[in-house]
Amino acid sequence: MNNMTVAKETRDLLSKLGVAESLYTGGNMASYTPVTGEKLADLKTVTADEAKSMIDKADAAFREWRLVPAPKRGELVRLLGEELRTAKADLGRLVSIEAGKITSEGLGEVQEMIDICDFAVGLSRQLYGLTIATERPGHRMMETWHALGVVGIISAFNFPVAVWSWNAALALVCGNSIVWKPSEKTPLTALACQAIFDKAVKRFGEAPQNLSQVLIGDRAIGEVLVDHHLVPLVSATGSTRMGRDVGPRLAKRFARAILELGGNNAGIVCPSADLDMALRAIAFGAMGTAGQRCTTLRRLFVHESVYDKLLPRLKKAYESVSIGSPLETSALVGPLIDKAAFDGMQKALAGAKEHGGKITGGDRFDAGQANAYYVRPALVEMPEQAGPVLEETFAPILYVMKYSDFDDALSDHNAVGAGLSSSIFTLDLREAERFLSADGSDCGIANVNIGTSGAEIGGAFGGEKETGGGRESGSDAWKAYMRRATNTVNYSRALPLAQGVSFDI
Ligand code: UN1
């Protein structure tokens, strides 16, 4: 497939998905595909003033939407799920073009959107508050959940559409409006989501205008969203560096933050592990999405009794994994997002070498595209956890370390800044339960006999420490998108005060 064909296919997909051509032609922000490095579009960006007025409009939309009964709001999200089902193949393909994901992962990402819509539809009838025992006779105490306001969403290139949908589907059933600042690396999929949303709105019929909007622009536009007083919650996905900027800005104006930042996820392979299963899980976790998931497996602690059995098999998997264009081949590993990602990977590998790492792979792979950055995934045997092993590098590098004592492995496992996802491979109940216990893995996600990545939407998604502490998606993550009011109602003829206080006038 030559370069012109990718750009042409992109335009065809955008038009099929209902995106107006004027949004991505003749503008001032170029967008590229990592598959060939070719330019795809020139998008129109918004100015800071335009962004502010869009947020004002979102606030007006919120004021109407919060009065619509929640199950009715769920109906809009149900229609969004239907539209996504119809658009799955096209949107999945666009994700592959714009983020470089292999076909099945591009489609999987859209499936994740459909799943969260289904979840949110059910949730729209389950925004439960508690009834609480009161100490005063003739009183009733309860809590009520109300819509919060404009929800700002900042998303990263690597899950360009699913992360929006986790936030959007919940925020919408909770009665909020949404304003989305997508990554500058993946603006086209954002425009496509907005067009799909608009179709759902049209079928729904009576939603307020500007319920969902997209801000195309650079970091300065993201800052407008973060600093705007009419945005009570910002859900931001990206690097820990980004979170260190966004978090304090939100705190300063007492806005809420859902931060989903870096991961430096690890697995422990114990003596009793099912090695066939572990091998497959490790391969997907470490090489899948070309190592560009926040849940990617980056560190592996292997018990000395199985190290020599597992390592040669792992090396073989690394040496034989298929690499290539996600659009033309059935390769399992697609490109890195850009040159900066490639440079970051090379820098980390050089650092690993300095710390005694033995590297398999890691070099640039010739996929016949001079302007794209394909790499051979790197497997690095490390004598100890040091240097770049302690940091997240957003590329397919797996650092492998040998351990002899379980407690030491657990303590090394937890000895990094990030705390997103983790796995243990063992058939020993004691090790598995210990890993999940209070002094086990310190991550927001802890798995047994599956890899670190590929979480389902039903669970709360997020992590501790430098991962930012936010939770999105399933379980009770919806509570962050609403405000809670505690209500005490006195239906008696007396006015007893709590704590036995008397105040008779
Ligand atoms: C991300 O990389 O930002 O658990 C999200 C997973 C996916 C989501 C990853 N469901 O790997």
Boltz pocket constraint, residues with backbone or C-beta under 6 A from the ligand:
constraints:
  - pocket:
      binder: B
      contacts: [[A, 112], [A, 158], [A, 159], [A, 163], [A, 237], [A, 292], [A, 293], [A, 294], [A, 295], [A, 452], [A, 453], [A, 454], [A, 455], [A, 456]]
      max_distance: 6.0
